[in-house]
Structure formats: structure tokens, C-alpha cells
Amino acid sequence: MAAMAGSAEGDGTATLNFNVGVLGHVDSGKTSLARALSSTASTAAFDKNPQSRERGITLDLGFSSFSVELPEHLREQCRERGFSRLQFTLVDCPGHASLIRTIIGGAQIIDLMMLVVDVTKGVQTQTAECLVIGEMTCPRMVVVLNKTDLLPAAKRQATIDKMTKRMLKTLENTRFQGCPVIAVAAKPGGPEAPDTELPQGVPELIELLKAQAYLPHRDPLGPFLMAVDHCFSIRGQGTVMTGTVLQGAVSLNDGIEIPALKVTRKVKSLQMFRRAVSRAMQGDRVGVCVTQFDPKLLERGVVCTPESLRTLHAAVVSVRKIGYYRGALPTRSKFHITIGHETVMARVTFFGPAPAEAGPAPAGAGPAHSFSFDRDYLFQEEYVTGQPGAAGEAPDPEQWALLEFEKPVTCPPLCLVIGSKLDTDIHANTCRLAFHGRLLCGFEDRGYAETELPRLRIYKTKQREGQVERVTDDYTVIGRNLFKKETNLQLFVGLKVTLSTGETGVIEGGFGQSGKFKIRVPDLPPCPCASVLQGGWARRPGSCWPPCRRGSRRAAARGRSPEQTPSQSASSSALRDTSSTPTRRWCSPDPPPAPPRCSDSGTAQLASVLTRSGGRAGVFNFPCVHLRLPRRPSALWNPSEKHFPWAALVRPQEQRFESQLGLC
């Protein structure tokens, strides 16, 4: 719930503070616009830094403000919470490409963005980057077409209308679709023009800002956290840290911590735009004065309630690629990571859900809705993008990343994370912002690789080939050539395997001392064809084929039954498979008294592709041997020919199985 910001002014009124970011390409007139709007300036407003004046560009965040009466649509809500005036705090952000870290920091403390565009040039590289940052940090935007005084008077309105349509077209696929566009001239005549020239369109812009204002979330509860953007000393007073309160509240004599330095100090005084106050809360722009602290130790960072923030060496974050970034996002690459209000280098490892769980995040789900250390995750060589389909571009599947920082960072929970390639040539016409997300879990231990990372169950899929040696009974098969003799098979006991026909089983353990192993398949359908693998034709009484007779196997190896002549064997018909696998033909001994029934599909499986799914040990693929039978039982054998035709399909590399099958 929103509450009173700061303390009462001299006339007994309370003011709602509303932060407006002023972003845009360098030299688009942002600082001139902030100056034209403001009535009160902070110590760092309007490029007061000597280096800024020397170079003629904004180098750091500047803050200024102006107050207005509450707009009609906010009056009732604000008066219920004790507010009687509305103060706009303008956050003037740099526009130069090399200062994007500062731009990101300023964008994280705003409630509304003013995107300033030079009407004579249109959207430029940093204009687009500021638009991307705004999409990640604030819900509303106003586009300001500046420098209209430079347009020829005869074509001015036509040019403004054309640029307005172009901007609305650009914003169609963003969260700011349909946002208002207004034209102004913040500094008619340019920077060198005398101040007697009045700005054009500024009163209309103020009315537009009032109409776009809303009641932002303001909660004084919870631990205090403030983003510090300037730190300086005042002789006889102490050290002043200026910034924006991100959460909680601070009062006189409260203890605050500078977590990056592990230093705690007491609040001596508070000011809001040169006005002394006794308290400040979330959303307020405030100066905090402390004693016995060297301002050179803190240029930019955060201060907070003692021991309320953690310092992280690594973190797990949700990830979403920024659509304007052209490159791939490979695992093990390094990115500039802006987390909280710090930017550091980090190595990135991408991972996603197990294949059975993969898919886009549910609509409306929070950033941590599905991450858990109890789940298995699949290692990814790079970030996976959605594939285009008949319905258009598919959304990216849900993904996460492990960030390993080159130096520790201090940040609040669930803070915004932005990954960038800031070492890209600033003159290249390309977006440097690669991905964004939210902090889900952090690792404070410097030795996190040994103490914390084992909890993160990420596995890789690996493929190896082995062979199915034989079927021992209706539920067990023996495999070989997958493990070495010295492999500890107990590590693989219980892992799931899947037959190519859909049945599942598990590895039961080793078989002998040569690396063979047993697989239990409880739902393997009984099939008389499997008896071929049990050392000759059927040995079990009551099976589909009669008991093996002397000479039957040897005759079968020659491709005919003992009673057949070579000509009879040559005239035997065999069933052909339509697959691309070469077909070998043999004939069995005498036909059974009744046609055997294998499966409804007419396919009896002797050995199968076994695929291990789930877990971290890898995916195992085995070559397969199939026995194809006709779909109609009546076609299984021909009494006039007195033999049972069938065809075994054996992969070319598995010809050595023929001796086990009783074939040649």
C-alpha cells in the first residue's frame, strides 16, 4: 500500500514523488529538456560536472524536479493516502554508448520513461537500446520529438506527422504500443542560443506527464535499500550519499550498511532537494548524511539495513534473449552482467528443463515458478530460440543460466539481471544487450563449486553403441559392448531404458566379468520369435515351434529345412521389408501346426533400440534386430510349400549376430 513520502512541507502538505527517466541518443537534447521542465535542481543536475561541460555531453546521472497539483484521476486515491501534491523527479541519463552501464542504473529507478528523439534524425542506435532498457524496467513511456525548431517552418508540421507515424510503427511490437508522442523545442536556436528564447511545447508536455502519471507502489515496510549514484563530502557536515530508495524506509539515527565495504554508519541527517526531512521511503529521492566515511570509497552502489543483503560469487537466473541481439548465446562465454546496480564480467552456462518437461513458461508465471534444486536439467551448448512454425515464430522455451562472477557482487533478491556485450564496437549499428532475467538463487560461499553446485542437477546427453546379445527369458535381455570390464556397473543400476516399440525397462546389473549387463523389461510382450535367441530353435516344451531335431539348425544355416531339396529351398518365398535396411532371407524348419501370433502390428521384436531417458549418466543407443511378420496370420505359412517363410532384418554392422540366430 502506498504511504506518505517523506515528511510534511512547510505548508503542511505531503508530496507523492514520481520518477521520470529522460533517455535517448546522445545529443538529442535530453539535458536541455530536463532544464526546461525543472524548477529545482540537485547538486548533480544539468551537467554540473566540469568534465561534462568540457565535453558537452552528459557523463553521469542528473536529478532535478518540479511539482504540480494532483491530476484529477489521482486526486481521490492520493488524498486517501495523505498526498496533496505530485512531484516529478527527472532522472537525466547519459546518451553516449560507452555510458550504457549508467543508463541501465538510472532506468531501474524510474516509474515512467521519456524517450527523447531528435526529430531531424529519427531513431538512432542508442535510441533503440534505451527503448529495450525501458521495456525491461518501466511500464509506461512518452515519446518526445525534440528540436522541432530546426525544421523549416513550411514543412514543420508535415515532418512531425511523418515522424510520429514512424515512431508508432516502430513501437507496434513492444510493450509501449500506442504510447503518446509529443513534439517540443526544449532549446530553440541550439545550445549557444540566448536564454531569452522560450521553450516550445513544454506546457503541453507537463500536462501530458500529469495525464500519464499513476500511483506507483510505495511500501515503507521491509528492509531499507537505496541505490546510491553520487557520494561527496561537505566540510563540517560529513559524507552525503544521494540516491533513490528502492524499498523500505530510513529515518534519522538509523544504522545503515555499505555492504560492498562491510561498513556500518548512523544516519545524521536527511534531505530531499535541499529540504530537510526526518524520514524517506520507497520511491523517494534523498540525500543521506553520515560521518566518518571517505566518499572516495563509494562511487556508485547500494546501502541497506545492516546484514539484509548478500554478497554473491555465483547465481542462478532466469533467462530470456533480447530479440534485437543478432548473435548466438553460447555456453561458457563471458558477458557483462548488470545485476542490481553493479556491472561485472561473468561466465554463463545455459541449461533447460528435461526434454519431457520442455516448453514455454506458463502465462502469468513468476520468474521462479518452476526452478527447483529437486529437478533435473539438461545442459545446453547455447541458448535455444523458438523455431518458426505454421502459426509464426514460436516463443523461446523456458531456460536458465548459471552465472559465475569474476568478482563478488552485492544485490537484493529477485533483482533484474541484464547480460550485454559492452566490448562491441560502439560505432557498429547493433544491439549490445543480449539477454535479461531475474535473480533466482545466489551462492555466497567462495568455494561454491564444491559446496553448492552439486545441488544443481544438470546433465548432458551422451550417445554410445552396444549390442543386445540375447534374450534369456520373457522379461530379461543381455547386452554387451557398452561398458568396459573395469566399469563399476553399480553406478548404472536402476537407470531406465526404453525399447523402440515403447516398452520400458531398467538395468539390473552386470552379467559375468566382461562388461555385459542385464536389462529387465517387465512389460515385454511374450513372443515365440524370441526363442530363436535362446540357443537354437525352440527348446521349451509347448512353444510355437516343435522341439529342435537333429540337423535342423545346420539345415537352417544352409537356408532350407532337412526335408527340402535345394530346388525347393530356392523356390521358397520370403517376406521383404520396405525399410531402407538390407533384407536377408532364410527359411525355418517345418511349419507349426497353427500359425503363431506375435503382435497386432505383425512385428515381433528380438532385440531393440534401448534408450536411457532421464538422469545424468547419458543416453544409450543399441543397434536393433527386428523380425517382420505379415499382418494377416493366414499368410504366415503356405501348406503346399511345407515351410514357414520369414525374414530377419539385421543392420549391416551386425552381421555377426547371424551365428547366434542360427542363420548364415
C-alpha positions in Angstrom: 0.0 0.0 0.0 1.3 3.5 -0.8 2.1 5.7 2.1 3.2 9.2 2.8 6.5 10.1 1.1 9.0 12.0 3.3 7.8 14.5 5.8 5.3 17.4 5.5 6.4 20.5 3.7 6.3 23.9 5.3 2.6 24.4 4.4 1.6 21.1 5.9 1.2 19.2 2.6 2.6 15.8 1.7 4.1 15.1 -1.8 4.0 12.0 -3.9 7.3 11.5 -5.7 7.1 10.2 -9.3 10.4 9.3 -11.0 10.6 10.0 -14.7 13.6 8.8 -16.7 14.9 11.0 -19.6 16.6 8.7 -22.1 17.7 8.9 -25.7 20.6 9.0 -28.1 23.5 11.3 -27.4 22.9 14.9 -28.4 19.1 14.5 -28.7 18.5 17.4 -26.2 17.7 15.4 -23.0 19.5 17.8 -20.6 18.0 20.8 -22.3 14.6 19.3 -21.9 15.2 18.5 -18.2 16.3 22.0 -17.6 13.2 23.4 -19.4 10.9 21.3 -17.2 12.6 21.6 -13.8 12.1 24.1 -11.0 14.6 22.6 -8.5 18.0 21.1 -9.3 20.1 18.7 -7.3 23.9 19.1 -6.8 24.5 16.9 -9.9 21.9 18.3 -12.3 22.3 19.8 -15.8 25.9 18.6 -16.4 27.5 20.4 -13.4 30.4 18.0 -13.6 33.4 20.0 -15.1 34.2 17.1 -17.5 30.6 17.1 -18.8 30.8 20.8 -19.5 34.2 20.4 -21.2 33.0 17.6 -23.5 29.5 19.0 -24.0 27.7 15.7 -23.1 26.1 14.2 -20.0 28.5 11.8 -18.3 26.5 10.9 -15.2 23.0 10.8 -13.9 21.5 14.2 -13.2 18.5 14.8 -11.0 16.0 17.7 -10.9 12.3 18.1 -10.1 9.1 20.1 -10.4 5.8 20.0 -8.5 2.3 20.2 -9.8 -1.2 19.9 -8.4 -2.6 16.4 -8.2 -4.3 15.5 -11.5 -8.0 14.7 -11.4 -7.6 10.9 -11.9 -5.2 10.6 -8.9 -6.8 13.0 -6.5 -9.1 10.7 -4.7 -6.5 7.9 -4.4 -3.8 10.2 -3.2 -5.8 12.1 -0.7 -6.8 8.7 0.9 -3.1 8.2 1.5 -2.3 11.7 2.6 -0.8 13.2 -0.6 -1.8 16.6 -1.8 0.8 17.4 -4.4 2.7 15.5 -7.1 6.4 15.9 -7.6 8.1 14.7 -10.8 11.8 13.8 -10.3 13.6 13.8 -13.6 16.5 11.3 -14.0 18.6 12.7 -16.8 20.6 9.7 -18.2 23.7 9.9 -20.4 23.2 9.0 -24.1 26.7 8.0 -25.2 27.1 4.3 -26.0 30.1 4.0 -23.6 27.9 5.0 -20.7 25.3 2.3 -21.0 26.1 1.0 -17.5 25.0 4.3 -16.1 21.9 4.3 -18.4 20.8 0.9 -17.1 21.4 2.0 -13.5 19.2 5.1 -14.0 16.4 3.1 -15.8 16.0 0.8 -12.8 14.7 3.6 -10.5 12.0 5.2 -12.7 8.3 4.9 -12.9 7.9 6.4 -16.4 10.3 6.9 -19.3 10.5 9.9 -21.6 12.2 8.7 -24.8 13.8 11.8 -26.4 14.2 11.6 -30.2 15.9 14.2 -32.4 13.1 14.9 -35.0 15.7 15.7 -37.7 17.4 12.2 -37.3 14.7 9.8 -36.0 15.6 6.6 -34.2 19.3 6.1 -33.8 21.4 3.2 -32.2 21.2 4.4 -28.6 17.6 5.3 -29.1 16.8 1.7 -29.8 19.0 0.5 -26.8 17.2 2.9 -24.5 13.9 1.5 -25.8 15.0 -2.0 -25.0 16.1 -1.0 -21.5 12.8 0.8 -20.9 10.9 -2.4 -21.9 12.7 -4.2 -19.1 12.4 -1.6 -16.4 9.3 0.5 -16.5 5.6 0.1 -17.6 4.9 3.4 -19.4 6.6 5.7 -21.8 6.1 9.1 -23.6 8.0 9.8 -26.8 9.3 13.4 -27.1 10.2 14.6 -30.6 12.7 17.4 -29.8 14.4 20.1 -31.8 11.3 20.9 -33.9 12.7 24.5 -34.3 15.3 23.2 -36.7 12.7 22.1 -39.2 11.7 24.5 -42.0 8.5 26.3 -41.0 6.7 25.4 -44.2 7.4 21.6 -43.7 7.4 21.5 -39.9 4.0 20.0 -39.2 4.2 17.5 -42.1 7.6 16.3 -40.9 6.3 16.0 -37.3 3.3 14.0 -38.5 5.5 11.7 -40.6 7.9 11.1 -37.7 5.0 10.4 -35.4 3.6 7.7 -37.7 7.1 6.2 -38.0 7.6 6.1 -34.2 4.1 4.5 -33.7 5.0 1.9 -36.3 8.3 1.2 -34.5 6.5 0.6 -31.2 3.9 -1.7 -32.5 5.7 -4.9 -31.4 6.7 -3.5 -28.0 5.0 -3.1 -24.7 4.7 0.6 -25.4 2.3 0.1 -28.4 0.1 3.2 -28.8 2.1 5.4 -26.4 1.6 9.2 -26.7 4.0 11.2 -29.0 4.6 14.9 -28.5 6.7 17.5 -30.3 8.8 20.2 -28.4 11.7 22.5 -28.9 13.4 22.5 -25.5 16.2 24.9 -26.5 15.2 26.9 -29.6 18.3 28.0 -31.5 20.5 25.3 -30.1 22.9 25.2 -27.0 24.5 28.5 -27.9 21.3 30.5 -28.2 20.5 33.1 -25.5 18.2 32.0 -22.6 15.7 34.6 -23.7 14.3 32.1 -26.2 11.4 30.4 -24.5 11.0 26.6 -24.9 8.2 25.5 -27.2 5.7 22.8 -26.3 6.8 22.4 -22.6 3.5 23.3 -21.0 1.7 20.7 -23.2 4.4 18.2 -22.2 3.7 18.8 -18.5 0.0 18.3 -19.0 0.8 15.0 -20.8 3.0 13.8 -18.0 0.3 14.6 -15.5 -2.2 12.6 -17.6 0.3 9.6 -17.7 1.1 9.6 -14.0 -0.2 6.8 -11.9 0.0 5.9 -8.2 3.2 3.7 -8.0 3.8 1.1 -5.4 5.2 2.7 -2.3 5.7 0.4 0.7 7.7 1.6 3.8 7.8 -1.9 5.2 10.7 -4.3 4.8 14.5 -3.8 5.0 15.8 -0.5 3.7 17.6 -0.5 0.4 18.8 2.6 -1.5 20.6 2.8 -4.9 23.5 5.4 -4.5 24.5 7.3 -7.6 26.7 10.1 -6.0 28.8 10.4 -2.9 30.6 13.5 -1.8 31.7 15.2 1.4 30.6 18.6 2.9 33.0 20.2 5.3 31.6 20.4 8.8 28.7 18.0 8.0 30.1 14.7 6.9 29.7 12.5 3.8 26.5 12.7 1.7 25.2 9.7 -0.3 22.5 10.7 -2.7 20.2 8.1 -4.4 16.7 6.6 -4.7 15.1 4.5 -2.1 14.3 1.1 -3.7 12.5 -0.5 -0.8 11.7 0.1 2.9 12.2 3.4 4.7 15.0 5.2 6.5 14.8 7.7 9.4 17.2 9.8 11.4 19.7 7.9 13.6 19.0 4.6 11.8 22.0 2.4 11.2 22.8 1.7 7.6 25.4 -0.6 6.0 27.5 -0.2 2.9 27.6 -3.9 2.1 30.4 -3.7 -0.5 32.7 -2.4 2.2 31.1 -4.2 5.2 30.9 -0.8 6.9 28.0 0.4 9.1 27.3 4.0 9.9 24.5 6.0 11.6 22.2 8.5 9.7 23.0 12.0 10.8 20.6 14.0 8.6 18.3 13.5 5.5 17.4 15.9 2.7 15.1 15.9 -0.3 16.0 18.5 -2.9 17.6 20.8 -0.2 14.7 20.3 2.1 15.4 18.7 5.5 13.2 15.7 6.3 13.1 13.2 9.1 12.1 10.2 7.0 12.2 8.8 3.5 10.6 5.8 1.9 10.4 3.7 -1.2 10.5 5.9 -4.4 11.9 9.0 -2.7 15.0 10.8 -4.0 17.0 11.5 -0.9 20.5 12.6 0.4 21.7 10.6 3.4 24.5 12.2 5.5 26.8 10.1 7.6 30.0 10.8 9.5 33.5 9.2 9.4 33.3 7.8 5.9 35.6 8.5 3.0 33.5 9.3 -0.1 36.2 8.0 -2.4 35.4 4.5 -1.2 31.9 4.6 -2.8 31.2 6.0 -6.2 28.1 4.0 -7.0 26.4 1.1 -5.3 23.8 0.4 -2.6 23.3 1.0 1.1 20.9 -1.0 3.2 19.7 -2.2 6.5 22.6 -4.0 8.2 23.0 -7.6 7.1 20.0 -7.5 4.8 21.9 -8.1 1.5 24.2 -11.0 0.5 27.4 -10.9 -1.5 27.4 -13.5 -4.2 30.1 -15.3 -6.1 27.7 -17.1 -8.5 24.0 -17.1 -9.2 21.2 -19.0 -11.0 19.0 -16.6 -13.1 16.0 -16.9 -15.4 17.0 -16.0 -19.0 15.2 -14.5 -22.0 17.1 -13.5 -25.1 16.6 -9.9 -26.3 15.1 -10.2 -29.8 17.3 -7.3 -31.3 20.5 -9.1 -30.4 21.9 -10.7 -33.5 24.5 -13.1 -32.2 24.2 -16.5 -30.6 24.5 -17.0 -26.8 27.0 -19.8 -26.4 27.6 -21.6 -23.1 31.0 -20.8 -21.4 31.2 -17.4 -23.0 31.7 -14.2 -21.0 29.1 -11.4 -20.8 28.9 -8.1 -18.9 26.3 -8.8 -16.3 24.4 -5.9 -14.7 22.9 -7.3 -11.5 21.2 -4.9 -9.1 23.3 -1.7 -9.5 26.6 -3.3 -10.4 28.1 -4.5 -13.7 30.7 -7.3 -13.6 32.1 -9.9 -16.0 30.7 -13.4 -15.6 30.9 -16.8 -17.4 27.5 -18.1 -18.4 26.3 -21.7 -18.6 22.8 -22.2 -20.1 20.5 -25.1 -19.1 16.9 -26.0 -19.7 14.2 -28.5 -18.4 14.5 -32.2 -19.2 13.1 -33.0 -22.7 9.8 -34.4 -21.4 9.2 -31.1 -19.5 10.5 -28.6 -22.1 8.2 -25.8 -23.3 7.5 -22.1 -23.0 6.8 -20.8 -19.5 3.2 -20.7 -18.5 1.4 -17.4 -19.0 1.5 -15.2 -15.9 4.0 -17.4 -14.1 6.6 -15.7 -11.9 10.4 -15.9 -12.7 11.0 -18.6 -10.2 7.7 -20.5 -10.8 9.4 -23.8 -11.9 13.1 -23.6 -10.8 13.9 -26.1 -8.1 17.0 -27.9 -7.0 14.9 -31.1 -6.9 14.5 -31.2 -10.7 16.9 -32.5 -13.4 18.0 -30.0 -16.0 19.5 -30.5 -19.5 22.9 -28.9 -20.3 22.8 -26.7 -23.4 25.7 -25.7 -25.6 23.9 -22.4 -26.3 20.6 -20.5 -25.6 17.8 -22.2 -27.5 15.4 -20.0 -29.5 11.9 -20.8 -30.6 11.5 -22.4 -34.0 9.2 -20.8 -36.6 6.1 -22.8 -37.5 2.9 -22.6 -39.4 1.5 -20.2 -36.7 4.5 -17.9 -36.9 7.5 -17.6 -34.6 7.3 -19.9 -31.6 8.2 -18.4 -28.1 11.6 -19.4 -26.7 11.4 -22.4 -24.3 11.9 -21.8 -20.6 15.6 -21.6 -19.8 18.0 -20.7 -17.0 21.7 -19.8 -16.7 24.4 -20.2 -14.1 26.5 -17.0 -13.8 30.0 -17.3 -12.3 31.2 -13.8 -11.5 34.8 -12.6 -11.8 34.4 -10.6 -8.6 31.7 -10.8 -5.9 28.5 -8.7 -6.3 26.0 -7.4 -3.7 22.4 -7.4 -4.8 18.8 -7.8 -3.5 16.7 -11.0 -4.1 14.8 -11.3 -7.4 16.6 -8.2 -8.8 16.8 -7.5 -12.6 19.7 -9.1 -14.4 20.9 -7.9 -17.9 23.6 -9.6 -20.0 25.4 -7.5 -22.5 28.4 -7.4 -24.9 29.7 -4.0 -24.0 33.0 -4.6 -25.7 31.3 -4.5 -29.1 32.3 -1.6 -31.3 30.2 1.4 -30.2 30.1 2.6 -33.8 28.5 -0.7 -35.1 24.8 -0.5 -35.8 24.0 -3.4 -33.5 22.3 -4.0 -30.2 24.7 -4.9 -27.4 22.1 -6.1 -24.9 21.9 -9.9 -25.2 19.6 -11.2 -22.5 17.7 -10.4 -19.3 16.1 -12.2 -16.4 15.7 -12.3 -12.7 18.0 -13.5 -9.9 16.6 -16.8 -8.5 19.3 -18.1 -6.3 22.8 -16.9 -5.2 25.9 -18.7 -3.9 27.7 -16.8 -1.1 30.4 -19.4 -0.5 33.7 -18.7 -2.3 34.1 -22.4 -2.8 30.6 -22.8 -4.3 31.9 -25.2 -6.9 32.4 -27.9 -4.3 29.7 -26.9 -1.7 26.8 -25.6 -3.7 26.9 -26.6 -7.3 26.4 -30.4 -6.6 22.9 -29.4 -5.6 22.3 -28.2 -9.2 21.4 -31.4 -11.1 22.5 -30.6 -14.7 23.2 -33.5 -17.0 24.5 -33.9 -20.5 23.1 -36.4 -23.1 25.8 -38.8 -24.4 25.4 -41.5 -27.1 27.2 -44.8 -27.2 26.5 -48.0 -29.1 26.4 -51.5 -27.7 24.7 -54.8 -28.8 21.9 -56.9 -27.4 23.4 -60.4 -27.2 20.4 -62.5 -26.4 17.1 -62.7 -24.6 17.3 -65.0 -21.6 13.5 -65.1 -20.8 10.3 -63.2 -21.5 11.5 -60.3 -19.3 15.3 -60.1 -19.5 17.8 -59.3 -22.2 21.6 -59.4 -22.1 23.6 -56.6 -23.5 27.3 -56.1 -24.3 29.9 -53.8 -25.7 28.6 -50.8 -23.8 30.7 -50.9 -20.7 34.4 -51.8 -20.2 35.3 -54.7 -18.0 36.6 -52.3 -15.3 33.4 -50.2 -15.3 31.5 -50.1 -12.0 28.1 -51.2 -13.2 26.5 -50.5 -9.9 26.6 -46.8 -10.9 24.1 -47.6 -13.7 21.8 -50.0 -11.9 18.2 -48.7 -11.9 18.6 -46.5 -14.9 15.7 -46.5 -17.3 15.8 -47.9 -20.8 13.2 -47.8 -23.5 12.6 -50.3 -26.3 11.9 -48.9 -29.7 8.4 -50.3 -29.5 7.7 -48.3 -26.4 8.3 -50.8 -23.6 10.5 -49.6 -20.7 12.9 -51.4 -18.5 15.8 -50.9 -16.1 19.4 -52.0 -15.9 19.5 -54.8 -13.3 23.3 -55.2 -13.0 26.3 -56.9 -14.5 26.4 -60.3 -16.2 29.7 -62.0 -15.9 33.1 -60.3 -15.8 33.4 -58.9 -19.3 31.2 -55.8 -19.1 27.9 -57.5 -20.1 24.8 -56.4 -18.3 21.2 -57.4 -17.8 18.1 -55.3 -18.6 14.7 -56.2 -17.0 11.7 -55.3 -19.2 8.6 -56.2 -17.1 6.1 -55.2 -19.8 7.8 -57.0 -22.8 5.1 -58.9 -24.6 5.7 -62.6 -24.9 6.6 -63.6 -28.5 7.5 -67.1 -29.8 10.1 -65.5 -32.1 12.2 -64.6 -29.1 13.0 -68.3 -28.6 15.3 -68.1 -31.6 17.8 -66.2 -29.4 17.9 -68.9 -26.8 20.5 -71.2 -28.5 18.7 -72.7 -31.5 15.1 -73.3 -32.4 12.6 -73.5 -29.5 13.8 -75.6 -26.6 10.9 -75.1 -24.3 8.0 -77.6 -24.5 4.8 -76.2 -25.7 6.3 -73.4 -27.7 5.1 -72.3 -31.2 7.8 -74.3 -32.9 8.3 -78.0 -32.3 11.4 -79.1 -30.4 14.6 -78.9 -32.2 15.6 -82.1 -34.1 19.0 -83.3 -35.1 20.2 -81.5 -38.1 17.5 -78.8 -38.0 19.9 -75.9 -37.1 22.5 -77.0 -39.5 19.9 -77.2 -42.3 18.6 -73.8 -41.4 22.0 -72.4 -41.6 22.1 -73.6 -45.2 18.8 -71.9 -45.9 16.5 -74.9 -46.2 14.7 -77.5 -44.0 16.1 -81.1 -43.6 13.4 -82.5 -45.9 13.8 -79.9 -48.6 15.9 -80.2 -51.7 18.0 -77.3 -52.9 15.4 -76.5 -55.6 12.6 -76.5 -53.0 14.7 -74.1 -50.9 15.4 -71.8 -53.8 11.6 -71.6 -54.6 10.8 -70.6 -51.0 9.2 -67.2 -50.7 10.5 -64.7 -48.2 8.9 -61.6 -46.9 10.5 -58.3 -47.8 10.7 -55.3 -45.5 10.0 -51.9 -47.1 12.6 -50.1 -44.9 16.0 -49.0 -46.2 17.7 -51.7 -44.1 19.1 -54.6 -46.3 16.9 -57.7 -46.0 18.4 -61.2 -45.5 16.2 -64.2 -46.2 16.2 -67.6 -44.5 13.7 -70.4 -44.0 12.8 -72.1 -40.8 12.2 -75.9 -40.2 8.8 -77.4 -40.6 5.8 -75.1 -40.0 3.9 -75.2 -36.7 0.5 -76.9 -36.7 -1.1 -73.5 -36.3 0.1 -70.0 -37.3 1.9 -68.3 -34.4 0.6 -65.0 -33.2 3.2 -62.3 -32.4 1.6 -58.9 -32.0 -1.3 -57.0 -33.5 1.1 -54.9 -35.6 2.7 -58.1 -37.1 6.1 -57.2 -35.7 7.9 -59.3 -33.1 11.0 -57.8 -31.6 14.0 -59.9 -30.9 16.3 -57.1 -29.9 15.6 -53.4 -29.8 17.0 -49.9 -29.6 17.4 -49.3 -25.9 17.4 -45.6 -24.9 18.1 -44.5 -21.5 16.0 -41.4 -20.5 16.3 -39.2 -17.5 19.2 -38.9 -15.0 22.7 -37.8 -15.7 24.5 -40.8 -17.0 23.8 -40.4 -20.7 21.6 -41.8 -23.4 22.5 -45.3 -24.6 21.5 -46.4 -28.1 21.7 -50.0 -29.2 21.6 -51.4 -32.8 18.4 -53.4 -33.4 17.3 -56.6 -34.9 13.6 -57.0 -36.0 11.6 -59.9 -37.1 8.9 -58.8 -39.6 5.8 -60.9 -40.0 2.7 -60.3 -42.2 -0.3 -58.6 -40.6 -2.7 -61.5 -41.5 -1.9 -64.7 -39.7 -3.2 -66.7 -42.6 -0.4 -65.5 -44.7 2.3 -66.7 -42.3 2.8 -70.1 -44.0 1.8 -72.0 -47.1 0.9 -75.7 -46.5 1.6 -76.5 -50.2 5.2 -75.4 -49.9 5.6 -77.1 -46.4 7.9 -74.4 -45.0 7.5 -71.3 -42.8 8.8 -68.2 -44.6 10.1 -65.3 -42.6 12.7 -62.5 -42.9 15.1 -61.2 -40.3 16.3 -57.6 -40.7 19.9 -57.2 -39.5 21.8 -53.9 -39.7 24.9 -54.3 -41.9 27.3 -53.8 -39.0 25.6 -56.6 -37.0 26.2 -59.5 -39.4 28.0 -61.3 -36.6 24.6 -61.9 -35.0 23.7 -64.4 -37.7 25.6 -67.2 -36.0 23.5 -66.7 -32.8 20.3 -66.6 -34.8 21.1 -69.9 -36.4 21.4 -68.2 -39.8 24.1 -67.9 -42.4 
